[in-house]
Structures are given as structure tokens and as C-alpha cells.
């Protein structure tokens, strides 16, 4: 039993939420959703509800980007119309999702907008903490710009874990929480990658444990317990839930590198020919004729 490769294009689009921004949102869409997920968990929302709602919103945002329910209501749509737009965005990419999971996610796009809530302080620290990128013991760090944040990585891992959970018959909630909390220590510890961890030697496990429990101690009791239970998935891949988490974690790490490779291989023809940058419309003939005339288009 493994993940259907047909799901990879959707996971790639969800991964891109680490780089999509909007004027009314601080940081990336992924970091914004990371803050919102923790705020709702601390406010007392069910982890099941937060996992399904945030995954549904992430899938819808793959194509809609920063166009969300609140923005649509501000623009004059009523609640039903705004939900319809979100479901159109969801349906545009949801084909590869397990049908039962897809139906549950789509349902949560109709949830009432939750009241604003404040995320705990460590969430902002994880958003400010950059990921190390590719490191290997004994070798210089491979620096790739721009770096993702730990908030970006943790959120995309969490929602990806929900999306791959049917492949292992896993309950998606614990893998989602594990995704959100598996880098607690990096809210304090700068990320020097695998190479840095090896240099910490025997100190690594005590350092990670000390800093992790410093963060857990700031959470309400019910949420601290949920995080401690979810973190039991981290050291192994023996259960369906652990497999879902580790699948999402490693796919996200590879897709982040895939993003740098795609950007490095970008050519003008990709935008002009494959993405039809000068798209169909009343101005297309004029614009393409002008661009050919000045040598910017074949």
C-alpha cells in the first residue's frame, strides 16, 4: 500500500502555498494558515475539525491563492456564493483525492468563519526561523534562496499528511497534529540541518527534548496531551498514522528541492508558450503581433 503518484501534482500545488502571498496577509499563505490552525486549536476547536477545515482550505487555495471567504464577502458575495467559489477552486484540483476524504473536506468549506483568535508565541518564532535547506555531514551547506520557514514546512506537511492518509487507512488527525508540532524545538534552536545535528552528537536528543518541552509547557493541557501523543509517531514508520506523517514530511522536503530545480530551469518559452502568458482575448492579436515585431516572441 502506497501513495498514488496521481496525487503528486496536487501535493506540488499545495507545496507552492509556501511561496504565494497576498497584500492583505502577513507572510505566505502557508504561514498564515499555520497561525490560524494553532489559534483555533488553542481556542478549543476540535483537532479533527481543524485538520479537515485547513486541508480543505489549502486544496481550494492551490488555484484561488489569496482569494478567500472573507475577501469574497467583502467584495459583495453572500455566504452561499462565497462558499461556491471556494468549492469551485477545490473541485479544480481535487480529482486525485480519495473520494470519501474529498467529500468530507468539501463539506468543511461550508463551515462558518471561525472567530479571530491569537496563536501562541512560538508560532511566530517558527515563522521567523528559516529552514536549513540541503545539508550533508562533512560537506558545505547548499544554500538555496529564498528559504522556506518552519511554519511553511510544518503546515504543508500537516495538510499533506491528511491528503495521503487514505493510502494507509490512517486516521488523519494525529498525522496532521504531528505535522504542526514536529519542529517545536526549532522555535528556539536555529536550524543547521542534518550536518549540524550530527555535530551536536550525544547532546542532540537532550537539547531537542528540553526545547520541545519548553514549547509544550506553554500549551493548554488538552492540546499539550494531543501534541505529546502525536509526537509518538515521529521515531518510527510502523503504524498507518506514522506512515502518513513520514510520507508527507519527506514528500514536502523533496518537492521543496523540486521547486528550486524548476525555477533554475525556467525559460521564457515556458511562460509564453506553455502557460499562454498572452492569453486569449480581444487584445491577443495586437499584443502577440507587437511582441513578434520586437523579437520577444516567436
N, C-alpha and C positions, 0 to 999 in steps of 0.2 A: 504494500500500500504506500503510495507516494503522491506528491502534488502533481496534478495535471499541468503539463507545460503550457496549455492554453491559458492558464491563469497568469503567466509571467507578464504579458503586456499590460494587464491591469495593475499588477504589483509595481511595474515600472512607472505607470502614470501616478499611482499613489506615492511612490518614492519622490516624484517630481514636486510634490507639495512642500518639500524641504527647500524649494527654490522659488516658489510662487509667492508673490507679495501683492498687497493692495494698499491704497493710500490710507484707508481708514483703519488699518490693522497694524499693530506693532509687530515687527518681525515677520517670519514666514507663516504661511497658513498652517504648517505642521506645528510650529512652536505655539501659535495662538490656540490651536486645538488641544495641545498638551496642557496649557494653562487652564483651559476650560474644563478638561476632563478631571484634573486634580481639584479644581474649585468645586465641581459638582460632587466628587467623591467625599471631600471634606465636609460639604454641606449636608451630606447624608443620603444622597441618591444611591440607589441600588447599583452595585458594580455590574450586574447583568445589564441593567438599563443603560448605564454609561458606555459599556463596551459595544452594545449594539447600536446605540444612537451615534456615537462618534465614528464607528466604522461606516455606517450609512452615510453620514455627512462627508466623510473622506472620499468615499466612492463617488458621490454626487459632485464633489469639488474637483475630481480628476479632470472634468471638462468645463465645469462652471467657474473654476478658480474662486475668486473672492466674491462672486455673486451669491449671497446667502439669503436666508429667510428675512432677516431684519432689514437688509438693504432693499429687498423687493417690496416689503410692507411700506418702507419709507418712500419708495417710488410710486406708490398708489395701488399696488395689487392687494386684493383681500387675502385672507388666510388660505382659502382653498386654492386660489390661483398661484400663490407663492409656493405652496406645497407641490402643486402640479409641476412648476418649473424645476424644483429640486428632483422630483421623480423622473422628469424628462432627462435630466443630467445623469441620474442613477441608471436609467434604462439604457442610455447610450453606451455604457461600458460594462454592464452587469451580466452580460451573456455567459461568461465562463464561471460565474459564482454558483455553487451548489444551490439548486432550486429552493430547497427548504430554508436555507440560510438567507438567500436573496429575498424571499417573501417576508421573513422576519425583519430584515434590515429595511426594506422598502416601507414596511408598516411604521417603523420608528421615524421616518422622515415626516410623519404627520404629528409627531409629539408637539405639545405646547412648548414654546420657547421657555427654557428654564430661567428662573430669576438670576440676575447677576450675582456672582459670589467671588470672593477673593481666594486665589490659590495660596498654598503655603509658601514661605520664603524660599525654600530650597528649589522650587520650580524655576524661579528667576535665575538662581545660580546655575542650574543645569542648562538654561537657555544661553547664558553668557559663557559657558565652558565649551570651547571648541573640541572636536574630536581630533585624535592624533593623525588619522589617515593611515596609510600603509607603513608599518614598521616591521623590521626583522632583526632579531638579536645579532649583533656583530656587524650591522650594516647601517649606513646613514638613513635618516628618515626620508621617505618620499613625500615631499611637500606638494600638495595639490590645492589650488585655490578655486573658489572660496571653500573653506572648511565648513562642514555641517556642524551643528551644535548637538550636545547630548539630548536636548529637548527634541530636536528634529528626529534624531535616530530612535529615541525611545518611543515617540508617538507612532512613527511609521512601523516600527517593529510590533507595537501593540495591535494596531489595526490589521497588519498583515497576518498576525497570528490568528485573529478571528477569521480572516478570509481563507486560511489554509486548514483550519480546524476540522472541517468535514472530511478531509483526506485521511485523517487518522481517527475518525469517530471521537474527536475530543470535545469536551465542554469548552467553549471559547473564553469563558470568563477568567479563569486562572491564568491562561497564557496571555490574555490582554493585560491583566494586572502585573504579571511578571515583566512584560514589555515596558510598562510605565516605570517600574521600580528597579530594574536590574542594574542600573548605573547610579544608585543612590550615592555611593562613595565619591563619584566624580562631581557632585555638587561642591565638594571641598578639595578633593585631590585632582590636581591638573593631570590631563591625560597624556602620558608619554608612550602609549601603545604597548604592544606585547614586549617590545625591546626594553622599555622602561620597567615593566613588571618583572622581567627576568632579572634586572639589576637590583630590584628590591629583595630578591632572594627569599630567605626564610621570613623576612619581615612582611612580605606581600599579604598573606592571609590575615595576620593580626591587624595590619593597617586597614585593609578593606572592611574587616569585621567591625573595628572600632568606629570608623567613619559612617558605615551603613547604619549602625545602631544609634549613632548621634542623630541621623535624619529620622529614623523610625520613631525615636523618642518624642519628636515634635508632632506626631500624628495623633488623632483621636484613637481611643483604644480599639474600636471595631475595625478601623482602617489599618492600624498597625498590625493587628492579627491577620487581616486579609493579605497584607504585603508579606508577612513572615511565611504564611502558608504558600503563597505564590512563588516566593524565592526558593522554596524547596525544589522547584523544577529546574533550577539553574545548573546543579552539578551533574546531571545525567540526562539521557535521552531514552529512558526505559518505558515511560508511560505515554499514552496518546497526547496528554496535555503538554508534557515536556517536549515531545517531538514537534508539536505545533509551534511552541515558543522558539525552539532552536532552529527550526526551518525558517521561520520569519526573520530571526536575527541574522542568520548567515546570508539569506537571500538579500536582505536590505544592505548588508555590507558589500556584497558583490555588485548590486545594482548601483550603489554609490560610485564605485570604481567605473562601472559601465557608463555612468553619466559623464565622467571626465573623459573617457575614451571617445564617446560620441561627440562631445564638444571639440576635442582635439582633431577629429576627423571631419569637422563641418566644412562644407564647401558652399559657395553661393548658389550652385545649381540645386542644392537640397531645398533652399528656401523658394527659389523661383520656379523650379520645375516640379519637385515632389510635393511641396507644401502650397503651391499656387499662390505665392505671396501677392501677386497682382491678380486678384480673384475676379470671377465673372461679375459683370455689372455694366452699367451704361458708360463707364469711363475706361473699361478694359482695353478697347481697341486703341484709343488715344494713348493710354499710358504705355502699352506694350510697343506701339509704333515708335513713340518717343525714346524708350529705353533701347530699342534696337538701333535707332538712329545715332545714339551717343555711345554705342558699343557696350552697354551694361547688360544686354540680354541677347541670346542667340535667336 
